[in-house]
Amino acid sequence: GRSQLPGMVEDAMKGDIDLEPFVTHTMSLDEINDAFDLMHEGKSIRTVIRY
């Protein structure tokens, strides 16, 4: 739950948790509307926006 989040963030910062498998898309800021469409359609887990 939420009480576990700080520990999980700390583990990710130490490299103990690999977050790469959760990133399904990497898109530019110009593609932000497409990223929202993917999210609303349930076609993405996490999208990284490059700006």
Secondary structure by P-SEA (a helix, b strand, c coil): cccaaaaaaaaaaaccccccccccccccccaaaaaaaaaaaccccbbbbcc
